[in-house]
Amino acid sequence: MLADDIAVGPESFPFTRPRTLYDDWAERQEIPIYRCQYARNLGTLPVAPWPRKGVNGAFIHHAETSESNDSYLCQIPPGGQTTPQRHLYQETIYVLSGRGATAVWLEPDQKVTFEWQEGSLFAIPINTWHQHFNGQGGQPARYIGETNAPVMFNTFKEEEFVLENPYRFKRFDGRSDFFSGAGRKIGKVWETNFVTDARDIGLMDHPKRGAGGANMKFALAGNSMGCHSSEFDVGTYKKAHWHGPGAHVIILSGVGYSLMWPDGAEPRRFDWQPGTLLIPPGGWFHQHFNVGAERARYLALRFHGTAATEKELDQATRADRKLGGNQIEYEDELPMIREMYLAALRERGIQHRMEKYWPSGVG
């Protein structure tokens, strides 16, 4: 079954949960709230004036938003800027289109300013003042921001504490090169504060997810929310797995589709292209398929990012579910998975490259 442009509950996904303080705050922002697990094109979703930010915006909430994270779209008009603000929740930003700059500060006369472009990835150091500027006079700039605002609002249950807290965290020291893009790589984790373009940054081999893929994790601005980028080759697809809620998967390049399903149900297909967003529900299997003529890459913005959680997440999602893990090996997947993939490739005249990964005699 092929999904619509926006897969919205309750018909497509379960959205039965009690209201929270965060829900009330979000609705008072009076901007669109897309309650969905899939959006075909983040660049075309309508946005509306957002008084708090002084520009246009929209929320994207998923089935488990109140328990994990949310995301929002922000569109800055040509030559415009957002309203300066700070908040106690963490925020990761990926630039969908346009060019501009961001200023971050603790003291108004000691601002650290850096430029960004389409494809840039960065995080706002927690509870720092910040402001975004559109550096182009002819077109708007749009970004998607992922935050842990739901958890912070629903934990402290005081809006003023979250939005007007004066505490200064030591992880931002105000030095001029804080967002220079420097950092250090430890294994497959790059600890940095700014990624110039996540679409073409070098990744590292990551074969355990299947089909010879590549991967890189990012630890941004000392925050505990995590993100990673993965890429896989023409004519290949990744192994199905599941994890907890809140992963916002943004397609950076390539053409393909993903399947998402709860254990025991029929997989549902979601076609994607650059700019598509997928948010797999917690506990649902999901699997990504490249049907295009170039390598496919995505960026996953995630709620969890501590070292312990990263380790546990990796171990579980890369382990065969026959051994207690969360991953379905190629030899154990439903035959319709391969049949659907081969049919999709034939439609585009592309040959599969799964010989090394499928069990002998398949394909």
N, C-alpha and C positions, 0 to 999 in steps of 0.2 A: 504494500500500500504506500502510495506517495503522499508525503505531507503537504499541507498548504503553505503559503508564504510565511505565516506565523502559526505555530502550533500552540493553541491556547486551551487551558483547562476550563471546565472539568471534562469536556468531551475527549480531549487528547491526553491529558495527564491529570492526576489527582491534585486538587487544590483545596482539600478539606483540612483546615486547621483553625484554631482560635485566633481572633484578632489580637494584635500586640500594640504597645506604645509606638513602635517603629511604624506600623501600618498607619496609625493615626497621623503621625508626623509626615509621612510620605504623602498621604492624601491631601494634607493641608498645603502642600507645595503647589497644588493646582496645575500640575503638568501631566501629560499622558503617562499612564502606568501600563506597560505591556506585561501581562501575566502569561508567560510562555516559557517553553524549553527550547524554542527554535525560532530564529528569524532569518529569512533568506538573505537580506541585505541590510546591514546596519547603516549604510550610507543613505538609504531612502526612507527609513522610518520617520514619520512626522514628529516634529518637536514643537514646543510651545513656550511662550515667555515664562521665565522662571525668576521671580523677583529676588529670591535669595542670592542667586548667582549673577543677576543682571544680564543674562543672555537667554538663549533658548535651550530647553532640555527635555528629557523624558526618562522615566525609570524603566528598567527591565527586571521584573521579579519572577522568580521560579517557585516551584512547589514548596521548597524548603527554605525560602529566603529568611524567615524569622529565626531559623536555627543556625544559619551560616552567614551568607553574604548576599549582597545585591550588586547590581550594576546600573549605570545610568549613561545616557548620551548627553553630551554638551556641545552645542554649536555656537561658535563665536562669530559674529558678523564681520565683514571686511573692515579692517582697521579698528575693531572693537576689543574689549577686554572684559574679563569677569570681575565681580566685586571681590575685594580682598576678604579672606576669611581664614579661620583655623578651626580644627575640630579634633576631638580625641580619638576618632576612628581612623584606621589606616586606609590608604588609597593607592591603588596602582593604576596607571594611565597608559593607554595605547592610542596613538594618534592614527585616526582613520583617513584623514585628508587635510591638506593645507600645511602651512608653515607658520611658525610663531615663536614665542618665547614665554618663559615662566620665571617669575621672581619669587624667591623664598627668603624669609627673614624671621629673626627674633626681635631685632631692633630695626625700626623703619629706616635708619640711616646706614644700615649695614646689610643691604639686600644682595643676595647671590642670584644672578640672572644667567640663564642658559637658553640656547635656541633649540628648537625641535622641528621636525618635518614629518611628513607621512611615513609611517613605519616606526617612529620612535617609541621607546618604552621606558618609563621611569616611574618612580614612586615619590609621593610627597612625604617627607619625614614627619612623623606623627606630631600633631599639635603645633606645627609651625604655621605662621602666616604665609599665604601664597596667593598669587594672582597670575592669570594666564592672559596672553596678548596674541591677537591675530596679526601677524606681521605682513599680511597681504592686503592690498587695498581693493582687489577685484573679486575675491571669492571668500566664502566662509571657511572656517576651519572646524573640523569635527573630531571629537575623541570619545572613547568609551572609558569610563572609570569604574573600577571594581573596588568595593569597600566592605569593611566588616561593621558598617553602621548598625545593621539590625541587632547584632550581638551586643554592641555597646549601649544602644538605647534600651534594649530589653533587660540588660544586666543592671544598669544603674537606675533606670526608670526616672531619670531627671534630664530633661532636654538641656537645661542650662549647664549642667555638669559636663555634658558631652560637647556642647557648642561654645561655651564661654569659660572653659577651664584655663587658668593662667599657667599651669605647670609646664616647665620647660624640660623636655627630655634631653639627655646628654648625647644622644646618638647623632644630633645635628650640631656641628661645631661652628658653622658659619664661615668656614674657609672658602676662598674664592674658587678653588678647583673641586669643590664637593661633587659637582655634576659633570666632571670632565670626561667620564667614561672609563677612567682607570679603575683598577680593582685587582682582584686576584682570583685565579681559577683553582679550585680544589676538586680534583676528579672531574665530574660532569657538572659541577656547580660553579657559576661565576658570581662572585660577590662584587657588586658594583652599584652605582647609583643612577646610571644612565646608559641606555643602549641606543646608539644613533639610528639604526635601522634593523629591526628584528627580522625583516624579510630575507636578508642576505648574510647575516652573521654566520660564521662557521660553527657547525655543530659537530658532535662526536658520535662515533658508532654506538648503536644501541640495539644489538641483535636480539635481545631477549624478548622484546615486544613483537618480534616477528619481521620477516621479509627484509632483513638487512637495513633497518631504519637508522636514523641519527637523531640525537637529542642533546639539549642543553638546558639545565635548570638555572634560574636567576634568583639571587637573593638581593633584593633592592632596598637601599636606604636603611638597612638595619631593621626592617619590618618583619613581622612574623608571617604575613601572608606570602604565599609562594607563587611562582609561575614557571612554566617551561615551554620550550619550543621543540617540536618534533617534525621530522621530514621523512618521506618515504618515496620510493622510486616509481617510475612509470610501470604500469602493468602489475602492481603489487598492492597488497592490503595488509592491515595490521591485525593482530590477534584480538579477539573480544575479551573484555575484562570489565569488572565493576569496582566501584569505590564509593566513598561517602559523597554527600551532596556538595554542590557549589562550584564545580569546575566549569568555567566559562571558556569554551573552545571557539576561538576566532580563526577562520580560515585566512591564511596569508597569501597562499599561491596554490595554483592547481585547480582541477575540476574533479568532482567525485560525489560520493554520497556516504552517509553513515547509517548504520542500523542501530536502533535502540529498543530494548525490550526488557521486561521483568522476567526472571527465570520461569520457564514453563510456558511463556506466551509467544505469539508469533512476532518476529522482528518487524519493525516499522522503518521504512526508508525515508531519509531526509537528504535531498540533493543539496550540494554546496558548490560555492565558488568563492573567490576572494571577497571578504566582507560578510560572509555568513557566520551566524552565531549558533552554537549548539550548547545546551546545558543538560548533560545527562542526569536524570533523576538519581538520587542516592539509592544504591543497591541494584540499579538497572545495568545489564550488560550493554556495552556499546562498542562499535567496531567501525573503522574508517577505511574507505576504499578509494584508490586513485584510478580514475577512468580516463584521464586526460593524457596529453602528449608531453607533459613536463612533470618534474617532481612536484609533489604536493607537500605543503608545509602549513602547520597551524601553531597557534599560540594558546596555551591553556593558562588562564588566570585562576588561581585556586585560593580557597579559604585558608587551608593549613599550610604552614611553612616552617615550623620549628624543625630542628635537626632530628629529634626523635620521631616526630610524625613523618618526616620525609623518609626515614629509614624503614619505618613500619609500613608505610604506604608502598614503597618500592618492593619490599619483600613480598607483600601480599598480592599486589596486582601483577607481579611477574611470575608468580608461582602457579603451577598447574592446579586447577581446582580438584583434580583427583587426589592431590596431595594436601588438600586443605587451603589452597590459594584461591585467587579470584579470577584466574585467567583460563580461557578455553583454548587448548592447543588445536592446531590445524586439523589433526587427525580425529578430533572429537567434535568438530563443528557439524551442524546440520548440513546435509547434502545441498539443500536449497541455497545455502550461502554461496557455495562455489558456482552453482548453476546461474544464480542471479548475476554474479560478477562476470562470468564468461559472456552472458548475454549482453551486459552493458558494454563490455569491451568490443564485441562484434559490431554493435551499433556505431561505434566510432572508428572501426577498422584498426584497432590496437591489439597487439599480441600480448598475452600475459607472460610474466617472468617469474612464475611461482614454482618452476620445476624443482628448484633446490629446497623448497619449503613444504610442498604438499607431500603426503605419503605416496609411495611408488604406485603407479597405475592410475593416478588421479589427473584429470586435465588433458 
